Amino acid sequence: MSSHKNKEHLEKIKDAIVNAKELDESQKSDSVKRVEEWALEDRAFGTLQEELLEISEYFETLFAELGLSK
């Protein structure tokens, strides 16, 4: 996946996190922080998915809705 496309996906995920009713404020804050770190470090997207799934199972649904499922 290109770096540009990766950043687009990360922005979509970040927006969805902020608007998610399924996550509490602590989960939102931790999740957004991890997404921002990933964007800065340009790490592998699959690893980010795994980390976010550790925070909440909701991310499985979110990734599917965004067309980003594994």
CHARMM-style PDB file with segment names, atoms N, HN, CA, C and O in Angstrom:
ATOM      1  N   MET     1       0.848  -1.163   0.000  1.00  0.00      PROA
ATOM      2  CA  MET     1       0.000   0.000   0.000  1.00  0.00      PROA
ATOM      3  C   MET     1       0.897   1.231   0.000  1.00  0.00      PROA
ATOM      4  O   MET     1       1.862   1.296   0.761  1.00  0.00      PROA
ATOM      5  N   SER     2       0.580   2.214  -0.856  1.00  0.00      PROA
ATOM      6  HN  SER     2      -0.204   2.161  -1.474  1.00  0.00      PROA
ATOM      7  CA  SER     2       1.400   3.412  -0.933  1.00  0.00      PROA
ATOM      8  C   SER     2       1.259   4.247   0.330  1.00  0.00      PROA
ATOM      9  O   SER     2       0.265   4.152   1.050  1.00  0.00      PROA
ATOM     10  N   SER     3       2.258   5.055   0.581  1.00  0.00      PROA
ATOM     11  HN  SER     3       3.066   5.132  -0.004  1.00  0.00      PROA
ATOM     12  CA  SER     3       2.254   5.903   1.767  1.00  0.00      PROA
ATOM     13  C   SER     3       1.073   6.868   1.738  1.00  0.00      PROA
ATOM     14  O   SER     3       0.452   7.116   2.771  1.00  0.00      PROA
ATOM     15  N   HSD     4       0.757   7.417   0.562  1.00  0.00      PROA
ATOM     16  HN  HSD     4       1.261   7.216  -0.278  1.00  0.00      PROA
ATOM     17  CA  HSD     4      -0.370   8.348   0.430  1.00  0.00      PROA
ATOM     18  C   HSD     4      -1.683   7.649   0.753  1.00  0.00      PROA
ATOM     19  O   HSD     4      -2.512   8.188   1.486  1.00  0.00      PROA
ATOM     20  N   LYS     5      -1.871   6.469   0.214  1.00  0.00      PROA
ATOM     21  HN  LYS     5      -1.198   6.032  -0.382  1.00  0.00      PROA
ATOM     22  CA  LYS     5      -3.102   5.707   0.458  1.00  0.00      PROA
ATOM     23  C   LYS     5      -3.190   5.328   1.937  1.00  0.00      PROA
ATOM     24  O   LYS     5      -4.268   5.365   2.530  1.00  0.00      PROA
ATOM     25  N   ASN     6      -2.069   4.970   2.517  1.00  0.00      PROA
ATOM     26  HN  ASN     6      -1.193   4.940   2.035  1.00  0.00      PROA
ATOM     27  CA  ASN     6      -2.015   4.624   3.938  1.00  0.00      PROA
ATOM     28  C   ASN     6      -2.479   5.811   4.784  1.00  0.00      PROA
ATOM     29  O   ASN     6      -3.265   5.634   5.715  1.00  0.00      PROA
ATOM     30  N   LYS     7      -2.003   7.011   4.470  1.00  0.00      PROA
ATOM     31  HN  LYS     7      -1.364   7.154   3.714  1.00  0.00      PROA
ATOM     32  CA  LYS     7      -2.386   8.207   5.221  1.00  0.00      PROA
ATOM     33  C   LYS     7      -3.880   8.496   5.060  1.00  0.00      PROA
ATOM     34  O   LYS     7      -4.529   8.937   6.009  1.00  0.00      PROA
ATOM     35  N   GLU     8      -4.426   8.254   3.879  1.00  0.00      PROA
ATOM     36  HN  GLU     8      -3.899   7.895   3.109  1.00  0.00      PROA
ATOM     37  CA  GLU     8      -5.870   8.429   3.674  1.00  0.00      PROA
ATOM     38  C   GLU     8      -6.651   7.487   4.579  1.00  0.00      PROA
ATOM     39  O   GLU     8      -7.625   7.896   5.212  1.00  0.00      PROA
ATOM     40  N   HSD     9      -6.233   6.243   4.643  1.00  0.00      PROA
ATOM     41  HN  HSD     9      -5.441   5.911   4.129  1.00  0.00      PROA
ATOM     42  CA  HSD     9      -6.900   5.263   5.506  1.00  0.00      PROA
ATOM     43  C   HSD     9      -6.799   5.678   6.971  1.00  0.00      PROA
ATOM     44  O   HSD     9      -7.772   5.577   7.719  1.00  0.00      PROA
ATOM     45  N   LEU    10      -5.623   6.142   7.376  1.00  0.00      PROA
ATOM     46  HN  LEU    10      -4.833   6.224   6.769  1.00  0.00      PROA
ATOM     47  CA  LEU    10      -5.431   6.553   8.764  1.00  0.00      PROA
ATOM     48  C   LEU    10      -6.332   7.727   9.121  1.00  0.00      PROA
ATOM     49  O   LEU    10      -6.865   7.776  10.229  1.00  0.00      PROA
ATOM     50  N   GLU    11      -6.512   8.670   8.205  1.00  0.00      PROA
ATOM     51  HN  GLU    11      -6.079   8.630   7.304  1.00  0.00      PROA
ATOM     52  CA  GLU    11      -7.404   9.803   8.459  1.00  0.00      PROA
ATOM     53  C   GLU    11      -8.861   9.337   8.588  1.00  0.00      PROA
ATOM     54  O   GLU    11      -9.595   9.819   9.451  1.00  0.00      PROA
ATOM     55  N   LYS    12      -9.273   8.403   7.730  1.00  0.00      PROA
ATOM     56  HN  LYS    12      -8.677   8.012   7.029  1.00  0.00      PROA
ATOM     57  CA  LYS    12     -10.629   7.860   7.823  1.00  0.00      PROA
ATOM     58  C   LYS    12     -10.847   7.167   9.165  1.00  0.00      PROA
ATOM     59  O   LYS    12     -11.889   7.329   9.800  1.00  0.00      PROA
ATOM     60  N   ILE    13      -9.852   6.397   9.581  1.00  0.00      PROA
ATOM     61  HN  ILE    13      -9.006   6.265   9.065  1.00  0.00      PROA
ATOM     62  CA  ILE    13      -9.954   5.681  10.857  1.00  0.00      PROA
ATOM     63  C   ILE    13     -10.015   6.684  12.006  1.00  0.00      PROA
ATOM     64  O   ILE    13     -10.841   6.542  12.908  1.00  0.00      PROA
ATOM     65  N   LYS    14      -9.155   7.688  11.979  1.00  0.00      PROA
ATOM     66  HN  LYS    14      -8.485   7.803  11.247  1.00  0.00      PROA
ATOM     67  CA  LYS    14      -9.119   8.682  13.046  1.00  0.00      PROA
ATOM     68  C   LYS    14     -10.469   9.405  13.152  1.00  0.00      PROA
ATOM     69  O   LYS    14     -10.980   9.598  14.254  1.00  0.00      PROA
ATOM     70  N   ASP    15     -11.037   9.798  12.029  1.00  0.00      PROA
ATOM     71  HN  ASP    15     -10.622   9.641  11.133  1.00  0.00      PROA
ATOM     72  CA  ASP    15     -12.347  10.462  12.032  1.00  0.00      PROA
ATOM     73  C   ASP    15     -13.427   9.547  12.602  1.00  0.00      PROA
ATOM     74  O   ASP    15     -14.274   9.979  13.384  1.00  0.00      PROA
ATOM     75  N   ALA    16     -13.384   8.288  12.203  1.00  0.00      PROA
ATOM     76  HN  ALA    16     -12.696   7.937  11.568  1.00  0.00      PROA
ATOM     77  CA  ALA    16     -14.381   7.330  12.682  1.00  0.00      PROA
ATOM     78  C   ALA    16     -14.236   7.095  14.185  1.00  0.00      PROA
ATOM     79  O   ALA    16     -15.236   6.937  14.886  1.00  0.00      PROA
ATOM     80  N   ILE    17     -13.014   7.072  14.678  1.00  0.00      PROA
ATOM     81  HN  ILE    17     -12.202   7.201  14.109  1.00  0.00      PROA
ATOM     82  CA  ILE    17     -12.773   6.887  16.113  1.00  0.00      PROA
ATOM     83  C   ILE    17     -13.395   8.033  16.899  1.00  0.00      PROA
ATOM     84  O   ILE    17     -14.108   7.811  17.877  1.00  0.00      PROA
ATOM     85  N   VAL    18     -13.123   9.248  16.469  1.00  0.00      PROA
ATOM     86  HN  VAL    18     -12.543   9.428  15.674  1.00  0.00      PROA
ATOM     87  CA  VAL    18     -13.625  10.431  17.171  1.00  0.00      PROA
ATOM     88  C   VAL    18     -15.153  10.416  17.240  1.00  0.00      PROA
ATOM     89  O   VAL    18     -15.734  10.858  18.231  1.00  0.00      PROA
ATOM     90  N   ASN    19     -15.801   9.911  16.193  1.00  0.00      PROA
ATOM     91  HN  ASN    19     -15.329   9.552  15.388  1.00  0.00      PROA
ATOM     92  CA  ASN    19     -17.267   9.918  16.123  1.00  0.00      PROA
ATOM     93  C   ASN    19     -17.917   8.639  16.638  1.00  0.00      PROA
ATOM     94  O   ASN    19     -19.144   8.539  16.641  1.00  0.00      PROA
ATOM     95  N   ALA    20     -17.129   7.665  17.070  1.00  0.00      PROA
ATOM     96  HN  ALA    20     -16.133   7.747  17.066  1.00  0.00      PROA
ATOM     97  CA  ALA    20     -17.659   6.364  17.489  1.00  0.00      PROA
ATOM     98  C   ALA    20     -18.366   6.444  18.835  1.00  0.00      PROA
ATOM     99  O   ALA    20     -17.780   6.863  19.833  1.00  0.00      PROA
ATOM    100  N   LYS    21     -19.613   6.044  18.850  1.00  0.00      PROA
ATOM    101  HN  LYS    21     -20.089   5.704  18.040  1.00  0.00      PROA
ATOM    102  CA  LYS    21     -20.377   5.982  20.100  1.00  0.00      PROA
ATOM    103  C   LYS    21     -20.014   4.741  20.903  1.00  0.00      PROA
ATOM    104  O   LYS    21     -20.279   4.673  22.103  1.00  0.00      PROA
ATOM    105  N   GLU    22     -19.410   3.766  20.244  1.00  0.00      PROA
ATOM    106  HN  GLU    22     -19.195   3.821  19.269  1.00  0.00      PROA
ATOM    107  CA  GLU    22     -19.066   2.493  20.877  1.00  0.00      PROA
ATOM    108  C   GLU    22     -17.814   2.568  21.746  1.00  0.00      PROA
ATOM    109  O   GLU    22     -17.536   1.647  22.513  1.00  0.00      PROA
ATOM    110  N   LEU    23     -17.063   3.654  21.631  1.00  0.00      PROA
ATOM    111  HN  LEU    23     -17.288   4.402  21.008  1.00  0.00      PROA
ATOM    112  CA  LEU    23     -15.821   3.800  22.390  1.00  0.00      PROA
ATOM    113  C   LEU    23     -15.979   4.891  23.445  1.00  0.00      PROA
ATOM    114  O   LEU    23     -16.610   5.920  23.203  1.00  0.00      PROA
ATOM    115  N   ASP    24     -15.392   4.648  24.626  1.00  0.00      PROA
ATOM    116  HN  ASP    24     -14.879   3.813  24.823  1.00  0.00      PROA
ATOM    117  CA  ASP    24     -15.410   5.702  25.636  1.00  0.00      PROA
ATOM    118  C   ASP    24     -14.273   6.689  25.335  1.00  0.00      PROA
ATOM    119  O   ASP    24     -13.447   6.442  24.457  1.00  0.00      PROA
ATOM    120  N   GLU    25     -14.241   7.798  26.065  1.00  0.00      PROA
ATOM    121  HN  GLU    25     -14.913   7.998  26.778  1.00  0.00      PROA
ATOM    122  CA  GLU    25     -13.255   8.848  25.787  1.00  0.00      PROA
ATOM    123  C   GLU    25     -11.812   8.356  25.936  1.00  0.00      PROA
ATOM    124  O   GLU    25     -10.936   8.767  25.176  1.00  0.00      PROA
ATOM    125  N   SER    26     -11.569   7.497  26.891  1.00  0.00      PROA
ATOM    126  HN  SER    26     -12.281   7.163  27.509  1.00  0.00      PROA
ATOM    127  CA  SER    26     -10.230   6.952  27.089  1.00  0.00      PROA
ATOM    128  C   SER    26      -9.807   6.100  25.884  1.00  0.00      PROA
ATOM    129  O   SER    26      -8.678   6.211  25.404  1.00  0.00      PROA
ATOM    130  N   GLN    27     -10.719   5.253  25.404  1.00  0.00      PROA
ATOM    131  HN  GLN    27     -11.636   5.163  25.793  1.00  0.00      PROA
ATOM    132  CA  GLN    27     -10.423   4.417  24.238  1.00  0.00      PROA
ATOM    133  C   GLN    27     -10.203   5.287  23.004  1.00  0.00      PROA
ATOM    134  O   GLN    27      -9.307   5.017  22.204  1.00  0.00      PROA
ATOM    135  N   LYS    28     -11.018   6.328  22.847  1.00  0.00      PROA
ATOM    136  HN  LYS    28     -11.746   6.547  23.497  1.00  0.00      PROA
ATOM    137  CA  LYS    28     -10.850   7.235  21.703  1.00  0.00      PROA
ATOM    138  C   LYS    28      -9.489   7.905  21.753  1.00  0.00      PROA
ATOM    139  O   LYS    28      -8.772   7.946  20.752  1.00  0.00      PROA
ATOM    140  N   SER    29      -9.131   8.432  22.922  1.00  0.00      PROA
ATOM    141  HN  SER    29      -9.713   8.399  23.735  1.00  0.00      PROA
ATOM    142  CA  SER    29      -7.868   9.138  23.074  1.00  0.00      PROA
ATOM    143  C   SER    29      -6.680   8.222  22.776  1.00  0.00      PROA
ATOM    144  O   SER    29      -5.776   8.601  22.031  1.00  0.00      PROA
ATOM    145  N   ASP    30      -6.680   7.026  23.354  1.00  0.00      PROA
ATOM    146  HN  ASP    30      -7.414   6.719  23.959  1.00  0.00      PROA
ATOM    147  CA  ASP    30      -5.592   6.072  23.145  1.00  0.00      PROA
ATOM    148  C   ASP    30      -5.515   5.660  21.676  1.00  0.00      PROA
ATOM    149  O   ASP    30      -4.428   5.545  21.109  1.00  0.00      PROA
ATOM    150  N   SER    31      -6.663   5.442  21.077  1.00  0.00      PROA
ATOM    151  HN  SER    31      -7.546   5.535  21.537  1.00  0.00      PROA
ATOM    152  CA  SER    31      -6.702   5.000  19.678  1.00  0.00      PROA
ATOM    153  C   SER    31      -6.195   6.081  18.734  1.00  0.00      PROA
ATOM    154  O   SER    31      -5.388   5.804  17.847  1.00  0.00      PROA
ATOM    155  N   VAL    32      -6.666   7.310  18.921  1.00  0.00      PROA
ATOM    156  HN  VAL    32      -7.322   7.534  19.642  1.00  0.00      PROA
ATOM    157  CA  VAL    32      -6.224   8.413  18.065  1.00  0.00      PROA
ATOM    158  C   VAL    32      -4.717   8.620  18.218  1.00  0.00      PROA
ATOM    159  O   VAL    32      -4.015   8.862  17.236  1.00  0.00      PROA
ATOM    160  N   LYS    33      -4.232   8.524  19.441  1.00  0.00      PROA
ATOM    161  HN  LYS    33      -4.802   8.328  20.239  1.00  0.00      PROA
ATOM    162  CA  LYS    33      -2.788   8.664  19.688  1.00  0.00      PROA
ATOM    163  C   LYS    33      -2.005   7.632  18.885  1.00  0.00      PROA
ATOM    164  O   LYS    33      -0.989   7.961  18.272  1.00  0.00      PROA
ATOM    165  N   ARG    34      -2.470   6.392  18.887  1.00  0.00      PROA
ATOM    166  HN  ARG    34      -3.295   6.125  19.385  1.00  0.00      PROA
ATOM    167  CA  ARG    34      -1.758   5.331  18.146  1.00  0.00      PROA
ATOM    168  C   ARG    34      -1.821   5.569  16.642  1.00  0.00      PROA
ATOM    169  O   ARG    34      -0.837   5.345  15.937  1.00  0.00      PROA
ATOM    170  N   VAL    35      -2.970   6.021  16.147  1.00  0.00      PROA
ATOM    171  HN  VAL    35      -3.770   6.204  16.720  1.00  0.00      PROA
ATOM    172  CA  VAL    35      -3.100   6.303  14.714  1.00  0.00      PROA
ATOM    173  C   VAL    35      -2.132   7.420  14.322  1.00  0.00      PROA
ATOM    174  O   VAL    35      -1.459   7.333  13.294  1.00  0.00      PROA
ATOM    175  N   GLU    36      -2.066   8.460  15.139  1.00  0.00      PROA
ATOM    176  HN  GLU    36      -2.613   8.531  15.974  1.00  0.00      PROA
ATOM    177  CA  GLU    36      -1.154   9.574  14.838  1.00  0.00      PROA
ATOM    178  C   GLU    36       0.300   9.128  14.861  1.00  0.00      PROA
ATOM    179  O   GLU    36       1.095   9.571  14.032  1.00  0.00      PROA
ATOM    180  N   GLU    37       0.657   8.259  15.798  1.00  0.00      PROA
ATOM    181  HN  GLU    37       0.012   7.899  16.471  1.00  0.00      PROA
ATOM    182  CA  GLU    37       2.024   7.728  15.843  1.00  0.00      PROA
ATOM    183  C   GLU    37       2.321   6.941  14.569  1.00  0.00      PROA
ATOM    184  O   GLU    37       3.409   7.045  14.002  1.00  0.00      PROA
ATOM    185  N   TRP    38       1.339   6.149  14.126  1.00  0.00      PROA
ATOM    186  HN  TRP    38       0.456   6.064  14.587  1.00  0.00      PROA
ATOM    187  CA  TRP    38       1.533   5.360  12.920  1.00  0.00      PROA
ATOM    188  C   TRP    38       1.747   6.265  11.717  1.00  0.00      PROA
ATOM    189  O   TRP    38       2.601   5.987  10.875  1.00  0.00      PROA
ATOM    190  N   ALA    39       0.978   7.345  11.631  1.00  0.00      PROA
ATOM    191  HN  ALA    39       0.285   7.571  12.315  1.00  0.00      PROA
ATOM    192  CA  ALA    39       1.106   8.267  10.503  1.00  0.00      PROA
ATOM    193  C   ALA    39       2.498   8.897  10.480  1.00  0.00      PROA
ATOM    194  O   ALA    39       3.103   9.042   9.418  1.00  0.00      PROA
ATOM    195  N   LEU    40       2.995   9.265  11.646  1.00  0.00      PROA
ATOM    196  HN  LEU    40       2.504   9.147  12.509  1.00  0.00      PROA
ATOM    197  CA  LEU    40       4.324   9.877  11.722  1.00  0.00      PROA
ATOM    198  C   LEU    40       5.430   8.897  11.379  1.00  0.00      PROA
ATOM    199  O   LEU    40       6.402   9.256  10.715  1.00  0.00      PROA
ATOM    200  N   GLU    41       5.282   7.664  11.826  1.00  0.00      PROA
ATOM    201  HN  GLU    41       4.492   7.372  12.365  1.00  0.00      PROA
ATOM    202  CA  GLU    41       6.334   6.672  11.638  1.00  0.00      PROA
ATOM    203  C   GLU    41       6.148   5.835  10.378  1.00  0.00      PROA
ATOM    204  O   GLU    41       7.037   5.071  10.000  1.00  0.00      PROA
ATOM    205  N   ASP    42       4.982   5.979   9.722  1.00  0.00      PROA
ATOM    206  HN  ASP    42       4.261   6.600  10.029  1.00  0.00      PROA
ATOM    207  CA  ASP    42       4.695   5.269   8.480  1.00  0.00      PROA
ATOM    208  C   ASP    42       4.938   3.768   8.631  1.00  0.00      PROA
ATOM    209  O   ASP    42       5.600   3.147   7.799  1.00  0.00      PROA
ATOM    210  N   ARG    43       4.392   3.200   9.705  1.00  0.00      PROA
ATOM    211  HN  ARG    43       3.855   3.705  10.381  1.00  0.00      PROA
ATOM    212  CA  ARG    43       4.556   1.766   9.981  1.00  0.00      PROA
ATOM    213  C   ARG    43       3.576   0.924   9.171  1.00  0.00      PROA
ATOM    214  O   ARG    43       2.722   1.453   8.459  1.00  0.00      PROA
ATOM    215  N   ALA    44       3.710  -0.377   9.289  1.00  0.00      PROA
ATOM    216  HN  ALA    44       4.403  -0.807   9.867  1.00  0.00      PROA
ATOM    217  CA  ALA    44       2.843  -1.323   8.589  1.00  0.00      PROA
ATOM    218  C   ALA    44       1.404  -1.203   9.112  1.00  0.00      PROA
ATOM    219  O   ALA    44       1.170  -1.214  10.320  1.00  0.00      PROA
ATOM    220  N   PHE    45       0.456  -1.089   8.191  1.00  0.00      PROA
ATOM    221  HN  PHE    45       0.646  -1.079   7.209  1.00  0.00      PROA
ATOM    222  CA  PHE    45      -0.933  -0.882   8.557  1.00  0.00      PROA
ATOM    223  C   PHE    45      -1.521  -2.071   9.314  1.00  0.00      PROA
ATOM    224  O   PHE    45      -2.323  -1.878  10.228  1.00  0.00      PROA
ATOM    225  N   GLY    46      -1.144  -3.283   8.956  1.00  0.00      PROA
ATOM    226  HN  GLY    46      -0.493  -3.440   8.214  1.00  0.00      PROA
ATOM    227  CA  GLY    46      -1.672  -4.477   9.623  1.00  0.00      PROA
ATOM    228  C   GLY    46      -1.360  -4.498  11.115  1.00  0.00      PROA
ATOM    229  O   GLY    46      -2.167  -4.965  11.919  1.00  0.00      PROA
ATOM    230  N   THR    47      -0.188  -3.992  11.478  1.00  0.00      PROA
ATOM    231  HN  THR    47       0.468  -3.613  10.825  1.00  0.00      PROA
ATOM    232  CA  THR    47       0.190  -3.943  12.884  1.00  0.00      PROA
ATOM    233  C   THR    47      -0.689  -2.953  13.635  1.00  0.00      PROA
ATOM    234  O   THR    47      -1.054  -3.201  14.784  1.00  0.00      PROA
ATOM    235  N   LEU    48      -1.031  -1.844  13.007  1.00  0.00      PROA
ATOM    236  HN  LEU    48      -0.734  -1.643  12.073  1.00  0.00      PROA
ATOM    237  CA  LEU    48      -1.933  -0.869  13.630  1.00  0.00      PROA
ATOM    238  C   LEU    48      -3.293  -1.499  13.887  1.00  0.00      PROA
ATOM    239  O   LEU    48      -3.872  -1.306  14.956  1.00  0.00      PROA
ATOM    240  N   GLN    49      -3.803  -2.240  12.931  1.00  0.00      PROA
ATOM    241  HN  GLN    49      -3.332  -2.396  12.062  1.00  0.00      PROA
ATOM    242  CA  GLN    49      -5.083  -2.912  13.114  1.00  0.00      PROA
ATOM    243  C   GLN    49      -5.038  -3.817  14.345  1.00  0.00      PROA
ATOM    244  O   GLN    49      -5.968  -3.814  15.152  1.00  0.00      PROA
ATOM    245  N   GLU    50      -3.981  -4.576  14.487  1.00  0.00      PROA
ATOM    246  HN  GLU    50      -3.226  -4.578  13.831  1.00  0.00      PROA
ATOM    247  CA  GLU    50      -3.842  -5.485  15.622  1.00  0.00      PROA
ATOM    248  C   GLU    50      -3.823  -4.714  16.948  1.00  0.00      PROA
ATOM    249  O   GLU    50      -4.464  -5.123  17.916  1.00  0.00      PROA
ATOM    250  N   GLU    51      -3.088  -3.601  16.987  1.00  0.00      PROA
ATOM    251  HN  GLU    51      -2.568  -3.268  16.200  1.00  0.00      PROA
ATOM    252  CA  GLU    51      -3.021  -2.806  18.220  1.00  0.00      PROA
ATOM    253  C   GLU    51      -4.382  -2.221  18.582  1.00  0.00      PROA
ATOM    254  O   GLU    51      -4.772  -2.229  19.750  1.00  0.00      PROA
ATOM    255  N   LEU    52      -5.108  -1.713  17.581  1.00  0.00      PROA
ATOM    256  HN  LEU    52      -4.791  -1.707  16.632  1.00  0.00      PROA
ATOM    257  CA  LEU    52      -6.417  -1.124  17.860  1.00  0.00      PROA
ATOM    258  C   LEU    52      -7.415  -2.195  18.298  1.00  0.00      PROA
ATOM    259  O   LEU    52      -8.282  -1.920  19.128  1.00  0.00      PROA
ATOM    260  N   LEU    53      -7.311  -3.388  17.765  1.00  0.00      PROA
ATOM    261  HN  LEU    53      -6.606  -3.612  17.091  1.00  0.00      PROA
ATOM    262  CA  LEU    53      -8.193  -4.478  18.189  1.00  0.00      PROA
ATOM    263  C   LEU    53      -7.943  -4.863  19.645  1.00  0.00      PROA
ATOM    264  O   LEU    53      -8.842  -5.374  20.313  1.00  0.00      PROA
ATOM    265  N   GLU    54      -6.729  -4.621  20.140  1.00  0.00      PROA
ATOM    266  HN  GLU    54      -5.999  -4.206  19.597  1.00  0.00      PROA
ATOM    267  CA  GLU    54      -6.439  -4.872  21.552  1.00  0.00      PROA
ATOM    268  C   GLU    54      -7.177  -3.876  22.451  1.00  0.00      PROA
ATOM    269  O   GLU    54      -7.501  -4.197  23.594  1.00  0.00      PROA
ATOM    270  N   ILE    55      -7.442  -2.678  21.944  1.00  0.00      PROA
ATOM    271  HN  ILE    55      -7.179  -2.417  21.016  1.00  0.00      PROA
ATOM    272  CA  ILE    55      -8.158  -1.654  22.700  1.00  0.00      PROA
ATOM    273  C   ILE    55      -9.640  -1.985  22.762  1.00  0.00      PROA
ATOM    274  O   ILE    55     -10.261  -1.890  23.821  1.00  0.00      PROA
ATOM    275  N   SER    56     -10.214  -2.379  21.607  1.00  0.00      PROA
ATOM    276  HN  SER    56      -9.710  -2.457  20.747  1.00  0.00      PROA
ATOM    277  CA  SER    56     -11.641  -2.682  21.560  1.00  0.00      PROA
ATOM    278  C   SER    56     -11.952  -3.562  20.356  1.00  0.00      PROA
ATOM    279  O   SER    56     -11.390  -3.379  19.276  1.00  0.00      PROA
ATOM    280  N   GLU    57     -12.852  -4.516  20.555  1.00  0.00      PROA
ATOM    281  HN  GLU    57     -13.308  -4.665  21.432  1.00  0.00      PROA
ATOM    282  CA  GLU    57     -13.307  -5.362  19.451  1.00  0.00      PROA
ATOM    283  C   GLU    57     -14.106  -4.569  18.429  1.00  0.00      PROA
ATOM    284  O   GLU    57     -14.307  -5.022  17.303  1.00  0.00      PROA
ATOM    285  N   TYR    58     -14.561  -3.381  18.825  1.00  0.00      PROA
ATOM    286  HN  TYR    58     -14.398  -3.013  19.740  1.00  0.00      PROA
ATOM    287  CA  TYR    58     -15.313  -2.514  17.916  1.00  0.00      PROA
ATOM    288  C   TYR    58     -14.539  -2.245  16.626  1.00  0.00      PROA
ATOM    289  O   TYR    58     -15.142  -2.051  15.571  1.00  0.00      PROA
ATOM    290  N   PHE    59     -13.214  -2.231  16.704  1.00  0.00      PROA
ATOM    291  HN  PHE    59     -12.723  -2.389  17.561  1.00  0.00      PROA
ATOM    292  CA  PHE    59     -12.417  -1.916  15.519  1.00  0.00      PROA
ATOM    293  C   PHE    59     -12.603  -2.934  14.402  1.00  0.00      PROA
ATOM    294  O   PHE    59     -12.433  -2.597  13.231  1.00  0.00      PROA
ATOM    295  N   GLU    60     -12.944  -4.155  14.738  1.00  0.00      PROA
ATOM    296  HN  GLU    60     -13.082  -4.429  15.690  1.00  0.00      PROA
ATOM    297  CA  GLU    60     -13.219  -5.148  13.698  1.00  0.00      PROA
ATOM    298  C   GLU    60     -14.390  -4.673  12.832  1.00  0.00      PROA
ATOM    299  O   GLU    60     -14.342  -4.757  11.605  1.00  0.00      PROA
ATOM    300  N   THR    61     -15.437  -4.175  13.486  1.00  0.00      PROA
ATOM    301  HN  THR    61     -15.477  -4.107  14.483  1.00  0.00      PROA
ATOM    302  CA  THR    61     -16.598  -3.642  12.783  1.00  0.00      PROA
ATOM    303  C   THR    61     -16.225  -2.382  12.010  1.00  0.00      PROA
ATOM    304  O   THR    61     -16.618  -2.215  10.856  1.00  0.00      PROA
ATOM    305  N   LEU    62     -15.467  -1.499  12.648  1.00  0.00      PROA
ATOM    306  HN  LEU    62     -15.147  -1.634  13.586  1.00  0.00      PROA
ATOM    307  CA  LEU    62     -15.066  -0.253  12.008  1.00  0.00      PROA
ATOM    308  C   LEU    62     -14.267  -0.505  10.739  1.00  0.00      PROA
ATOM    309  O   LEU    62     -14.540   0.101   9.703  1.00  0.00      PROA
ATOM    310  N   PHE    63     -13.276  -1.402  10.813  1.00  0.00      PROA
ATOM    311  HN  PHE    63     -13.055  -1.895  11.655  1.00  0.00      PROA
ATOM    312  CA  PHE    63     -12.468  -1.709   9.634  1.00  0.00      PROA
ATOM    313  C   PHE    63     -13.329  -2.271   8.503  1.00  0.00      PROA
ATOM    314  O   PHE    63     -13.115  -1.934   7.338  1.00  0.00      PROA
ATOM    315  N   ALA    64     -14.293  -3.119   8.834  1.00  0.00      PROA
ATOM    316  HN  ALA    64     -14.467  -3.393   9.780  1.00  0.00      PROA
ATOM    317  CA  ALA    64     -15.182  -3.677   7.825  1.00  0.00      PROA
ATOM    318  C   ALA    64     -16.010  -2.571   7.175  1.00  0.00      PROA
ATOM    319  O   ALA    64     -16.172  -2.546   5.955  1.00  0.00      PROA
ATOM    320  N   GLU    65     -16.534  -1.654   7.997  1.00  0.00      PROA
ATOM    321  HN  GLU    65     -16.403  -1.674   8.989  1.00  0.00      PROA
ATOM    322  CA  GLU    65     -17.321  -0.542   7.453  1.00  0.00      PROA
ATOM    323  C   GLU    65     -16.514   0.349   6.540  1.00  0.00      PROA
ATOM    324  O   GLU    65     -17.045   0.894   5.573  1.00  0.00      PROA
ATOM    325  N   LEU    66     -15.233   0.505   6.836  1.00  0.00      PROA
ATOM    326  HN  LEU    66     -14.801   0.062   7.622  1.00  0.00      PROA
ATOM    327  CA  LEU    66     -14.345   1.343   6.023  1.00  0.00      PROA
ATOM    328  C   LEU    66     -13.709   0.568   4.866  1.00  0.00      PROA
ATOM    329  O   LEU    66     -12.934   1.131   4.094  1.00  0.00      PROA
ATOM    330  N   GLY    67     -14.033  -0.717   4.746  1.00  0.00      PROA
ATOM    331  HN  GLY    67     -14.663  -1.174   5.374  1.00  0.00      PROA
ATOM    332  CA  GLY    67     -13.464  -1.535   3.677  1.00  0.00      PROA
ATOM    333  C   GLY    67     -11.999  -1.852   3.900  1.00  0.00      PROA
ATOM    334  O   GLY    67     -11.252  -2.041   2.940  1.00  0.00      PROA
ATOM    335  N   LEU    68     -11.578  -1.914   5.163  1.00  0.00      PROA
ATOM    336  HN  LEU    68     -12.185  -1.761   5.942  1.00  0.00      PROA
ATOM    337  CA  LEU    68     -10.172  -2.136   5.494  1.00  0.00      PROA
ATOM    338  C   LEU    68      -9.943  -3.430   6.251  1.00  0.00      PROA
ATOM    339  O   LEU    68      -8.937  -3.563   6.947  1.00  0.00      PROA
ATOM    340  N   SER    69     -10.852  -4.385   6.131  1.00  0.00      PROA
ATOM    341  HN  SER    69     -11.669  -4.277   5.565  1.00  0.00      PROA
ATOM    342  CA  SER    69     -10.705  -5.652   6.847  1.00  0.00      PROA
ATOM    343  C   SER    69      -9.517  -6.416   6.316  1.00  0.00      PROA
ATOM    344  O   SER    69      -9.113  -6.266   5.163  1.00  0.00      PROA
ATOM    345  N   LYS    70      -8.960  -7.252   7.203  1.00  0.00      PROA
ATOM    346  HN  LYS    70      -9.288  -7.373   8.140  1.00  0.00      PROA
ATOM    347  CA  LYS    70      -7.822  -8.104   6.811  1.00  0.00      PROA
ATOM    348  C   LYS    70      -8.281  -9.140   5.829  1.00  0.00      PROA
ATOM    349  OT1 LYS    70      -7.481  -9.957   5.373  1.00  0.00      PROA
TER     350      LYS     70
END
